[in-house]
Amino acid sequence: MEELKKFYKLLYKYRFVIVSVPIITIIIAFFLVRNLEDQYVAEGQIATGIVDETQVLSNTADKQESSVIREFSNLIEIMKLQKIVNMVSYQLMIHDLTSEKPFREWSSKIKDLSEVERRKLLNNYKRKFSNRETINRFDTEDKELYEMLESMDYTSESILNNLTADRLETSDFISVRYTSESPELSAFVVNKECTEFVIYYTSILKENQNKAVRFLSEKAKVKSDTLNKNVQALKEYKIKNRIINLQEQSRKMYELSAEYERRKQEAEKDIVSLKGTISNIDKNFDPNQRRYFEASLTKINQALVQTKKELALVTEKYVQSGFEETYKSSIDSLMDVMNKQILTASDKYIDNPLNQKRDLIVKKLGLQVDYDIARYSLNLLKRELADMNNRFDKLVPHEAVIQSLERKIDIASSEYLDILDKYNDASLDASLTSRLRQVQVANPGVELPSKKMLLIILSGIISFVFCLLVFFIIFYFDNKIGTPRELAQVTEIPVLGKINRVNSASLALKEIWSNLHSNPEMQELKKQLRSARYEISRELTPMSAQTKGQVLNITSMNNSEGKTLLVACIAYSYVVISKKVLLIDGNFDHPSITENSNSKFFIEDFLKTGNLGSAEFSAGIMVMGNKGEDKSLFEIADEETVNRRFDQLRSEFDVILIETPSLETLSKAKEWNSISDKVMGVFEANQSLTTGKKQHINYLKGLNGQFIGWVINKVSAETKIKNESNFNANFIE
C-alpha cells in the first residue's frame, strides 16, 4: 500500500505532464489524419473445386483435412506470385495511359514524358503483358518500367500490401479483397487478379497434365511390352517341354502314385495271406494223392494257365491306364472264365473215391489263381510306381522355371495395370476443363468506415499509457529516500523527526516562535521542531545527578545537507523552553555557524585557556565558533584536556550542541564523537544510499547506543496531498 501511495504521489507531482502529453499527441494525430483519403474495398470469389462434391468424380477418395489446407495454401501463395501480380500492374498502367478517366492522376515522371515517349512506354507494357514477361530490374529498360510503376504506386509490392486472399472458413471458395482510394480501382484489381490467376493456374495445370499423359503412355507401352515378352517366354517353354498344365499334371501324378502305393500294399498283403492258405491246403494231401490230382488236372491247368496269361495282360493294361473302368469289365469276364474252368475240373471227380478232397482242390485252384494275379500285380505296380516317381522328379525343375516365369508375369501385369489406371485418370483429368473459376465478380468497392477518429483516440490512449509506463519505470528504479518511514526501513535506525524544505528567502528564528499569525509553512516547521526537540530530549538523559548538561554531536554523511540551519533551529527550540544552550561550530572545514553569527568566542581559545570570559548570551544561546583552517579537535588540545574542558561546559549549560564535520572526513568526526554523549545524524531527503554511505551507516550503528537516530531534512511538502499522520519517530521495521 505504501508503494502504491508513493507511486500515486509521483503521478500527482507530474500530473500536468501526464495530461498534456496525450492532449498534444491527439492534436498532432488530428492534423496528420485529417487529410487521409477514404478507403474502398472490393471482393471477388474463386471456386477451387477441391472440396466441391459436384465437381469431384464418384471414385475420388476423400481427402484429409491437412491435405485440403495444404492445397488452399498453395493456391493462395501462387496468387501472390510476382508473375501474376505483374500482369495486373501492366494492365493498370495500360488503363491509366489509355483511359480518359485514369484510376490515379499521372505521376510527375509520366507527365514529364513526351507523347512519343508515353506511346513507347505503353507499347512496352503491352508487349510485356502479351508475352507474359516479368520485370527484371537488372535490365535497363525494365528498370525504367519499374520506376514508372513505382511512381504510380502500381508495383507488385504495393499491390500485395493492400491485397488479401483467404479461404472462406471451410468452404470451397477463396475470397480476394483489395483496398484502395478508388472503388473502381479496387474492383479492377480484384477482377484482373482473379482472371490472371485462373489463366496462369489453368495453363500450368494443363501443361503438367499433358506431360503426365505422355509420360504414362510411354510407360504403359514399356510395361505392356515387358508383359508380352514374359507371356511369350512361358508359352515357348511349355511347348518345348510338352507341358500343358503343370499343376494339373503334378496333381494327377501325385494321385496315381498314392493309388499305386495303396494297391501295392494290398497286393503284398494278399500274397502273404494266399501263400499261407495254399500251404495249409497242401498239408492235407499225402504225396501220392497230390501226384494223382496234379496228373488228372494237367489238361485243365493248361487251360487255366492260358486264361491267366490273358488276365495278366488285361491287368497290366488296367494298371497302366490308371485303373480305367473299361478294363475292369474285361478282368471280370476272364475271372468268370477261370471260375468255370475250375468248376469243370472239380465236376470230373464227382464219382471218384477221393470226392471228399474235392472242395479243397477247388479252393486251392481258386487261391492259386488269386495268388498268381496278386504276385503279378505287385511286380507291375512296383514298376509303375518307380516310373511315376521318375516322371515326377522330372517335373520339379519345370515347376521352378514356370513359377519364376509366372511371377514375372504377375509383377509385369500388376505394374502395367497400375500404370494403366494412372494413365486413364490422367487422361480423364486432361480431358476435363479446369475446376478453378471465378464465381463472383468484384463490383466497385464499398467505402470502409473511417478510421480517423479511431486513430486519434488510439493515439491519446497510447500516449497516456506510455506516460504511465515511463513514470512506472522511473518509480521502479528510483531508490531515493524521501520519507522518514523509508529512511528507517532502509537504515534500520530510528528517525527522530522530519523537517520540511523551507521556501522562504530568509528565516528569522525568533519569528518562528513569536509570530502567531505566520504562514502555514512556518506553522508546520514549528510543529516539526517541537517534535524533534521532544524526541532528542528523551534520548539526552543525564549520566548522573551531578551532571547538568549533555553534549550532542550533529553530523551528516555529506556536506550541504542542512546541518547548520537545523542545529540553529533546534538550539532556539531549547531556548524557548528556558534551557541554557551552547552552540559550538566544530566544522573547521566549513565554519558556517561562525560566519553567520559573527561570534568572537572560539573553541580553540577555550580549549587552551578554559576561560569562558564575560561572553554574553544572544537570545539565550551562546555561540562558540572556530578559526577555520584544516585541523582536527585533538590537534588543538590533547584528549584529556578536551574532556576536562567539556566537563566544565556540562556544568555551565543544559544542552551543548556541536555541528561536526560530515562523515566524509570520518577521522575528524570520530574525534568529536569520542567526547560527546550522543550523536544525531542529519539526512537530506531524496538521495540514494551509495556504497560509501552504507559504510558510514555501519559506523554509526557501531557506536554502541551513542547514535540516537536521524532527522530527515529538506522533505518535499505536498500541500494538496495528505501527509503521513501520527508518525512515530522512533519506529524501526
C-alpha positions in Angstrom: 0.0 0.0 0.0 2.9 2.4 0.8 4.4 1.8 -2.6 1.1 2.5 -4.2 0.8 5.8 -2.4 4.3 6.7 -3.4 3.6 5.9 -7.0 0.4 8.0 -6.8 2.4 10.9 -5.4 4.8 10.7 -8.2 1.9 10.7 -10.7 0.3 13.7 -8.9 3.6 15.5 -9.0 3.8 15.2 -12.8 0.1 15.4 -13.4 0.4 18.2 -15.9 2.9 16.2 -18.0 0.6 13.2 -17.9 -2.4 15.3 -19.1 -0.5 17.5 -21.6 1.3 14.7 -23.5 -1.9 12.9 -24.6 -3.5 16.2 -25.5 -0.6 17.2 -27.6 -0.5 13.8 -29.2 -4.2 13.9 -30.0 -3.7 17.3 -31.6 -0.8 16.1 -33.7 -2.7 13.0 -34.7 -5.7 15.1 -35.8 -3.6 17.1 -38.2 -1.9 14.0 -39.5 -5.1 12.0 -40.3 -7.5 14.7 -41.4 -6.2 14.5 -45.0 -6.3 10.7 -45.2 -8.3 9.5 -48.2 -11.3 7.3 -47.8 -10.7 3.6 -48.4 -12.9 1.3 -50.6 -12.7 -2.5 -50.6 -13.9 -4.8 -53.4 -14.3 -8.5 -53.0 -14.3 -11.4 -55.5 -14.6 -15.2 -55.0 -12.9 -18.1 -56.7 -14.2 -21.7 -56.7 -11.4 -24.2 -56.4 -13.2 -27.5 -56.8 -11.1 -29.0 -54.0 -13.9 -29.9 -51.7 -16.9 -29.3 -54.0 -18.5 -32.7 -54.5 -20.4 -31.6 -57.6 -17.0 -31.3 -59.4 -15.4 -34.4 -58.0 -15.7 -37.8 -59.6 -17.5 -40.5 -57.6 -14.5 -42.7 -57.3 -12.3 -40.0 -55.9 -11.2 -40.8 -52.3 -12.0 -38.4 -49.5 -9.1 -36.0 -48.8 -7.7 -35.5 -45.4 -8.2 -32.0 -43.9 -4.4 -31.4 -43.8 -4.2 -32.1 -47.5 -7.1 -29.7 -48.2 -5.4 -27.0 -46.1 -2.2 -27.5 -47.9 -3.8 -27.2 -51.3 -5.5 -24.0 -50.4 -2.3 -22.6 -49.0 -0.5 -23.4 -52.3 -3.2 -21.7 -54.3 -3.1 -18.6 -52.2 0.7 -18.4 -52.4 0.5 -18.9 -56.2 -1.9 -16.0 -56.3 0.8 -13.8 -54.7 3.5 -14.6 -57.3 5.0 -11.6 -59.0 4.5 -13.4 -62.3 0.7 -12.9 -61.7 0.7 -9.6 -59.9 3.0 -8.0 -62.6 0.3 -8.8 -65.2 -2.2 -6.8 -63.0 0.4 -3.9 -62.8 0.8 -3.9 -66.6 -3.0 -3.7 -67.1 -3.3 -0.8 -64.5 -0.6 1.2 -66.4 -2.2 0.4 -69.8 -5.6 1.5 -68.4 -4.3 4.8 -67.0 -2.3 5.6 -70.1 -5.2 5.0 -72.5 -8.3 5.8 -70.5 -9.8 9.3 -70.3 -10.5 8.6 -66.6 -7.4 7.0 -65.1 -7.7 5.5 -61.7 -4.9 7.7 -60.4 -3.5 11.0 -61.6 -0.4 10.7 -63.6 2.8 11.0 -61.6 5.3 13.7 -62.3 7.6 11.2 -64.1 4.8 10.3 -66.6 3.8 14.0 -67.0 7.4 14.9 -67.9 7.4 12.4 -70.8 6.6 13.5 -74.3 3.8 12.0 -76.3 6.2 9.7 -78.2 7.8 8.5 -75.0 4.4 7.8 -73.4 3.4 5.8 -76.5 6.6 3.9 -76.4 6.1 3.2 -72.7 2.6 2.0 -73.4 3.8 -0.4 -76.1 6.4 -1.8 -73.8 3.8 -2.6 -71.2 1.6 -4.2 -73.8 4.5 -6.3 -75.1 5.3 -7.4 -71.6 1.7 -8.3 -71.0 1.1 -10.2 -74.2 4.4 -12.2 -73.7 3.6 -12.6 -70.0 7.0 -11.4 -69.0 8.1 -10.3 -65.6 10.2 -7.2 -64.8 13.9 -7.7 -64.5 15.3 -4.8 -62.5 18.8 -5.6 -63.7 17.8 -4.8 -67.2 17.9 -1.0 -68.0 14.7 -0.9 -69.9 12.8 -3.0 -67.4 14.2 -0.8 -64.6 12.7 2.2 -66.3 9.3 0.4 -66.5 9.5 -0.4 -62.8 10.3 3.2 -61.8 7.2 4.3 -63.7 5.1 1.6 -61.9 6.6 2.8 -58.6 5.7 6.4 -59.3 2.1 5.4 -59.8 2.2 3.0 -56.8 1.4 0.1 -59.1 4.3 -2.2 -58.3 3.7 -5.7 -57.2 4.8 -4.9 -53.7 2.3 -2.1 -53.3 -0.5 -4.1 -54.7 0.3 -7.1 -52.4 0.3 -4.7 -49.4 -3.4 -4.0 -49.9 -4.4 -7.4 -51.4 -5.7 -10.2 -49.2 -6.7 -13.7 -50.2 -8.2 -16.1 -47.7 -10.2 -19.3 -47.7 -13.8 -18.7 -46.6 -13.9 -20.8 -43.4 -14.2 -24.5 -44.5 -15.8 -23.8 -47.9 -14.5 -24.4 -51.4 -14.1 -20.7 -52.1 -11.2 -18.2 -51.9 -12.1 -14.6 -51.1 -9.9 -12.0 -52.8 -10.1 -8.4 -51.5 -8.3 -5.2 -52.4 -8.4 -1.9 -50.6 -7.7 1.5 -52.3 -8.8 5.1 -52.5 -11.0 4.4 -55.6 -13.9 1.9 -55.7 -13.3 1.3 -59.5 -9.6 0.7 -58.9 -10.4 -1.9 -56.1 -12.8 -3.8 -58.3 -10.4 -3.6 -61.3 -7.5 -5.1 -59.3 -9.6 -7.9 -57.8 -11.1 -9.0 -61.2 -7.8 -8.8 -63.0 -6.0 -10.7 -60.2 -8.6 -13.4 -60.3 -8.5 -13.7 -64.1 -4.7 -13.8 -64.3 -4.6 -16.3 -61.5 -7.1 -18.6 -63.2 -5.3 -18.3 -66.6 -1.9 -19.0 -65.1 -3.0 -21.9 -62.9 -5.0 -23.5 -65.7 -2.1 -23.2 -68.1 0.4 -24.8 -65.8 -2.2 -27.4 -64.8 -2.9 -28.4 -68.4 0.8 -28.4 -69.2 1.5 -30.7 -66.3 -1.4 -33.0 -67.1 -0.3 -33.3 -70.8 3.2 -34.1 -69.7 1.8 -36.7 -67.3 -0.4 -38.3 -70.0 2.6 -38.6 -72.4 4.9 -40.0 -69.8 2.3 -42.5 -68.6 1.5 -43.5 -72.2 5.2 -44.3 -72.8 5.5 -46.0 -69.5 2.4 -48.2 -70.2 3.8 -49.2 -73.6 7.0 -50.3 -72.0 5.2 -52.3 -69.3 2.9 -53.9 -71.9 5.9 -55.0 -74.0 7.6 -56.4 -70.9 4.4 -58.3 -70.0 4.0 -59.7 -73.6 7.7 -60.9 -73.6 7.2 -62.7 -70.3 4.0 -64.4 -71.5 5.7 -65.5 -74.8 8.6 -66.9 -72.9 6.3 -69.0 -70.7 4.4 -70.2 -73.8 7.5 -71.3 -75.6 8.9 -73.1 -72.6 5.7 -75.1 -72.2 5.6 -76.0 -75.9 9.3 -77.0 -75.8 8.9 -79.3 -72.8 5.4 -80.6 -73.8 3.7 -79.1 -70.7 0.0 -78.3 -70.9 -0.9 -77.7 -67.3 1.9 -78.4 -64.9 -0.1 -78.0 -61.8 -2.8 -80.4 -63.1 -0.2 -82.9 -64.2 1.5 -82.8 -60.9 -1.7 -83.3 -59.1 -2.7 -86.3 -61.3 0.7 -87.9 -60.9 0.5 -87.5 -57.2 -2.9 -89.1 -57.0 -1.8 -92.0 -59.2 1.3 -92.5 -57.1 -0.9 -92.6 -54.0 -3.2 -95.1 -55.7 -0.3 -97.3 -56.8 1.1 -97.3 -53.3 -2.2 -98.3 -51.8 -2.8 -101.2 -54.3 0.8 -102.3 -53.8 0.3 -102.6 -50.1 -3.0 -104.5 -50.7 -1.2 -106.9 -53.2 1.6 -107.6 -50.7 -1.0 -108.3 -48.0 -2.9 -110.7 -50.4 0.2 -112.5 -51.5 1.2 -113.3 -47.9 -2.3 -114.4 -46.9 -2.9 -116.5 -50.1 0.5 -118.2 -49.9 -0.2 -119.2 -46.3 -3.6 -120.6 -47.2 -2.3 -122.6 -50.1 0.4 -124.0 -48.0 -2.2 -125.2 -45.4 -4.3 -126.9 -48.0 -1.2 -128.8 -49.4 -0.6 -130.2 -45.9 -4.0 -132.1 -46.1 -2.7 -134.3 -49.0 -0.1 -137.1 -49.0 2.5 -137.1 -51.8 0.7 -139.9 -53.8 -2.6 -138.1 -53.7 -1.0 -134.9 -54.8 0.6 -136.6 -57.8 -2.7 -138.1 -58.8 -4.5 -134.9 -58.6 -1.9 -133.0 -60.5 -1.8 -135.6 -63.2 -5.6 -135.5 -63.5 -5.6 -131.7 -63.7 -2.8 -131.3 -66.2 -5.1 -130.6 -69.1 -7.4 -128.3 -67.1 -4.3 -126.4 -65.7 -3.1 -125.8 -69.2 -6.4 -124.0 -69.9 -6.1 -122.1 -66.7 -2.6 -121.0 -67.5 -3.7 -119.7 -70.8 -6.5 -117.8 -69.1 -4.1 -116.4 -66.5 -1.9 -115.0 -69.2 -4.8 -113.3 -70.8 -5.8 -112.0 -67.3 -2.2 -110.8 -66.7 -2.2 -108.8 -70.0 -5.5 -107.2 -69.2 -4.4 -106.4 -65.6 -1.2 -104.7 -66.9 -3.2 -102.5 -69.3 -5.6 -101.8 -66.4 -2.7 -100.6 -64.2 -1.0 -98.6 -66.9 -4.2 -96.9 -67.9 -4.6 -95.5 -64.4 -7.3 -98.0 -63.4 -9.8 -97.1 -66.0 -13.2 -98.8 -65.7 -13.1 -100.1 -69.3 -10.5 -102.7 -68.5 -12.3 -103.6 -65.3 -15.1 -105.4 -67.2 -12.6 -107.5 -69.2 -10.9 -108.6 -66.0 -14.3 -109.6 -64.5 -15.0 -111.7 -67.7 -11.7 -113.5 -67.5 -12.3 -114.2 -63.8 -15.6 -115.8 -64.7 -13.9 -118.0 -67.3 -11.4 -119.2 -64.8 -14.1 -120.0 -62.3 -15.9 -122.1 -64.9 -12.7 -123.9 -65.7 -12.1 -124.6 -62.0 -15.7 -125.9 -61.6 -15.2 -128.1 -64.7 -12.1 -129.7 -63.1 -14.0 -130.4 -59.9 -17.0 -132.0 -61.7 -14.8 -134.6 -63.3 -14.2 -136.2 -59.9 -17.7 -136.4 -58.6 -17.8 -140.2 -58.7 -14.1 -140.5 -57.7 -13.3 -142.2 -54.4 -11.4 -139.0 -53.5 -14.5 -136.8 -53.6 -14.0 -135.8 -50.1 -11.0 -133.8 -51.2 -12.8 -132.1 -54.0 -13.6 -129.0 -52.1 -10.1 -128.5 -51.0 -8.9 -128.9 -54.6 -11.4 -126.4 -55.9 -10.4 -123.9 -53.2 -6.7 -124.4 -53.8 -7.2 -123.8 -57.5 -9.0 -120.5 -56.8 -6.5 -119.5 -54.3 -3.7 -120.3 -56.7 -5.2 -118.2 -59.3 -5.6 -115.3 -56.9 -2.1 -115.7 -55.7 -0.7 -115.6 -59.2 -2.7 -112.5 -60.1 -1.6 -110.7 -56.9 2.0 -111.5 -57.4 2.0 -110.3 -61.0 0.1 -107.2 -60.0 2.7 -106.4 -57.3 5.5 -106.5 -59.8 3.6 -104.4 -62.2 2.6 -101.8 -59.5 6.3 -101.6 -58.4 7.4 -100.8 -62.0 4.6 -98.3 -62.5 5.3 -96.6 -59.1 9.0 -96.3 -60.0 8.2 -94.9 -63.4 5.8 -92.4 -61.8 8.4 -91.2 -59.3 10.9 -90.7 -62.2 8.4 -88.7 -64.2 7.5 -86.7 -61.0 11.2 -85.9 -60.4 11.5 -84.6 -64.0 8.6 -82.2 -63.4 10.4 -80.4 -60.4 12.8 -78.3 -62.5 10.0 -77.4 -64.8 7.9 -76.3 -61.8 10.7 -73.9 -60.7 11.2 -72.4 -64.1 7.4 -72.0 -64.7 6.9 -70.4 -61.3 9.7 -67.9 -62.0 8.1 -67.0 -65.3 4.6 -66.7 -63.9 6.0 -64.5 -61.1 7.5 -62.2 -63.6 4.2 -62.2 -65.5 2.3 -61.3 -62.3 4.7 -58.4 -61.5 4.6 -57.1 -65.0 0.9 -57.4 -65.1 0.5 -55.5 -61.8 2.8 -52.7 -62.9 1.1 -52.5 -66.2 -2.4 -52.3 -64.7 -1.2 -49.7 -62.2 0.3 -47.5 -64.9 -2.8 -48.1 -67.0 -5.0 -46.8 -64.1 -2.9 -43.8 -63.7 -2.9 -43.1 -67.4 -6.7 -43.4 -67.5 -7.0 -41.0 -64.6 -4.6 -38.5 -66.1 -6.3 -38.7 -69.5 -9.6 -38.1 -67.8 -8.3 -35.1 -65.9 -6.7 -33.7 -69.0 -9.9 -34.0 -71.0 -11.9 -32.1 -68.4 -11.9 -28.4 -68.0 -10.3 -26.7 -65.1 -12.3 -26.7 -61.8 -10.8 -23.3 -60.9 -13.0 -20.4 -61.9 -14.2 -17.0 -60.7 -17.7 -17.3 -59.4 -18.2 -13.8 -58.0 -17.1 -10.8 -60.0 -16.0 -7.8 -57.9 -18.2 -4.7 -58.1 -17.0 -1.2 -57.3 -15.7 -1.2 -53.7 -17.7 -0.4 -50.7 -16.4 2.5 -48.6 -14.9 1.4 -45.3 -15.8 3.1 -42.0 -13.4 6.0 -41.4 -10.6 5.2 -39.0 -9.6 8.8 -38.4 -11.4 9.1 -35.1 -10.2 5.7 -34.0 -6.6 6.6 -34.8 -7.0 9.9 -32.8 -8.4 8.1 -29.8 -5.8 5.4 -30.0 -3.0 8.0 -30.2 -4.3 9.6 -27.0 -4.7 6.3 -25.2 -1.3 5.0 -26.3 0.5 8.2 -25.3 -1.3 8.2 -21.9 -0.3 4.5 -21.3 3.2 5.4 -22.5 3.5 8.2 -19.9 2.3 5.9 -17.2 4.8 3.3 -18.3 7.6 5.8 -18.3 6.7 7.0 -14.8 6.4 3.5 -13.5 9.9 2.7 -14.8 11.2 5.8 -13.1 9.3 4.8 -9.9 10.5 1.2 -10.1 14.2 2.1 -10.5 14.1 5.1 -8.1 15.8 4.1 -4.9 15.9 7.6 -3.4 14.8 8.1 0.2 12.2 10.8 0.6 10.2 10.0 3.8 11.1 9.1 7.4 9.5 5.7 7.0 11.7 4.9 4.1 14.8 6.1 5.9 14.0 4.0 8.9 13.3 0.9 6.8 16.5 1.2 4.8 19.0 2.1 7.5 17.3 0.2 10.4 18.0 3.3 12.6 15.3 5.3 14.4 14.1 8.6 12.8 13.6 11.3 15.4 11.8 13.7 13.1 11.5 15.4 9.8 12.0 19.0 8.7 10.3 20.2 5.5 12.0 22.2 2.9 11.5 25.9 3.6 11.0 28.1 0.6 11.4 31.4 2.4 14.3 33.5 1.2 15.3 34.4 4.8 14.5 32.7 8.0 14.3 34.5 11.4 14.3 32.1 14.3 12.5 34.5 16.6 9.7 34.9 14.1 9.1 31.2 14.0 8.2 31.0 17.7 6.9 34.6 18.3 4.7 35.2 15.3 1.3 33.8 15.9 0.0 34.7 12.5 2.8 33.1 10.5 2.1 31.3 7.2 1.2 27.6 7.2 4.7 26.7 6.1 6.2 28.3 9.3 3.5 26.7 11.4 4.4 23.3 10.1 8.1 23.9 10.7 7.4 24.9 14.3 5.4 21.7 14.9 8.3 19.6 13.4 10.9 21.4 15.5 8.9 20.7 18.6 8.5 17.1 17.7 12.3 16.8 17.0 13.1 18.6 20.3 10.9 16.2 22.2 12.5 13.1 20.7 16.0 14.4 21.2 15.3 15.3 24.9 14.1 11.8 25.5 17.4 10.5 24.3 19.5 13.1 26.2 19.1 11.8 29.7 21.9 12.9 32.2 24.5 10.2 33.0 24.4 11.2 36.7 22.7 13.5 39.1 25.8 15.7 39.3 25.9 16.1 35.5 23.8 19.0 34.3 24.3 19.3 30.6 24.5 16.8 27.7 26.8 17.1 24.6 25.0 16.3 21.3 27.0 16.0 18.1 25.1 16.7 14.9 26.7 15.2 11.8 25.7 14.2 8.3 27.1 11.8 5.6 27.7 14.7 3.1 28.2 18.4 3.2 25.3 20.8 2.5 22.6 18.6 4.0 21.3 21.4 6.1 23.1 20.8 9.4 23.8 24.5 10.2 20.2 25.6 9.9 18.9 22.6 11.7 21.3 23.0 14.6 20.3 26.6 15.0 16.6 25.8 14.9 17.0 23.0 17.5 19.1 25.3 19.7 16.5 28.0 19.6 13.7 25.5 20.3 15.5 24.7 23.6 15.8 28.4 24.4 12.0 28.7 24.1 11.7 26.2 27.0 14.2 28.1 29.1 17.2 26.0 28.5 20.7 27.3 28.6 22.2 26.3 25.3 25.7 26.3 24.0 26.1 26.1 20.2 29.6 25.0 19.1 30.9 25.2 15.5 33.0 22.0 15.2 33.2 22.0 11.4 36.7 23.5 10.8 36.4 23.0 7.1 33.1 24.8 6.6 32.6 27.1 9.7 29.1 28.3 8.6 27.9 29.0 12.2 30.9 31.1 12.8 30.3 33.1 9.7 26.5 33.6 10.3 26.8 34.5 14.0 29.8 36.8 13.8 30.9 35.3 17.1 34.4 36.3 18.5 34.5 33.5 21.1 36.4 30.5 19.6 36.7 26.9 20.6 40.5 27.0 20.1 40.8 29.7 22.8 38.6 27.9 25.2 40.4 24.6 24.9 43.7 26.3 25.6 42.6 28.6 28.5 39.3 27.1 29.8 38.1 30.7 30.3 34.5 31.4 29.2 35.2 35.1 29.9 32.3 37.5 30.1 30.7 36.4 26.9 27.1 37.4 26.8 24.2 35.2 25.6 22.5 36.0 22.4 18.8 35.2 23.0 19.7 32.5 25.5 22.2 30.9 23.1 25.9 31.1 23.5 27.8 30.5 20.2 31.3 29.2 20.2 32.9 29.5 16.7 36.2 28.3 15.3 39.0 29.9 13.4 38.8 27.6 10.4 41.9 26.0 8.9 42.5 22.3 8.1 42.8 20.8 11.6 41.1 18.4 13.9 39.9 18.6 17.5 42.9 16.7 19.1 45.3 18.8 17.1 44.2 21.8 19.1 44.4 20.1 22.5 45.0 16.6 23.8 42.1 14.3 24.6 42.4 14.7 28.3 42.3 18.4 28.2 39.4 18.3 25.8 37.4 16.1 28.1 38.2 18.3 31.1 37.1 21.4 29.3 33.8 19.8 28.2 33.1 18.6 31.7 33.4 22.3 32.6 30.9 23.1 29.9 28.4 20.5 31.1 28.3 22.2 34.4 27.5 25.5 32.9 25.0 24.6 30.2 21.8 22.5 29.9 22.4 21.4 26.3 25.6 21.6 24.3 25.0 21.2 20.5 28.0 20.7 18.2 28.0 20.8 14.4 30.7 18.3 13.5 32.2 17.7 10.1 30.4 15.3 7.7 31.3 11.6 7.8 33.2 12.1 4.5 36.0 13.3 6.8 35.5 10.4 9.2 38.7 10.8 11.2 37.7 14.4 12.3 34.1 13.3 13.1 35.4 10.4 15.2 37.4 12.8 17.4 34.3 14.8 18.2 32.2 11.7 18.7 34.6 10.4 21.3 34.0 13.3 23.7 30.2 13.7 23.1 27.4 12.0 25.0 25.1 11.4 22.0 25.3 11.6 18.2 22.5 12.6 15.9 22.6 12.4 12.1 21.0 14.8 9.5 19.9 13.1 6.3 18.9 15.1 3.3 15.7 13.8 1.6 15.6 12.5 -2.0 19.0 10.9 -2.2 20.2 7.4 -2.6 22.4 5.3 -0.5 25.8 4.6 -2.2 28.3 2.1 -1.0 30.3 4.8 0.9 27.1 6.0 2.7 26.3 2.4 3.7 29.8 2.2 5.3 29.0 5.4 7.2 25.7 3.9 8.4 27.6 0.8 9.6 29.9 3.1 11.5 27.1 4.9 13.2 25.4 1.6 14.2 28.7 0.5 15.8 28.7 3.4 18.3 27.1 1.2 20.9 24.0 3.2 21.5 25.7 6.6 21.3 23.9 7.3 17.9 20.3 8.3 18.8 18.9 8.5 15.3 18.2 10.6 12.2 16.4 13.8 11.5 15.5 13.8 7.8 15.8 17.3 6.4 14.5 19.1 3.2 11.5 16.9 2.9 9.3 18.0 0.0 6.0 19.3 1.4 3.0 18.3 -0.8 0.3 20.8 0.1 -2.6 19.0 -1.6 -1.6 15.5 -0.6 -2.3 14.4 2.9 0.9 13.9 4.8 1.7 10.9 6.9 -0.3 11.1 10.0 0.5 10.0 13.6 4.2 9.4 12.6 6.1 7.6 15.3 9.6 8.9 15.0 11.2 6.0 16.9 9.8 3.1 14.9 12.0 0.6 13.0 10.7 -2.0 10.7 
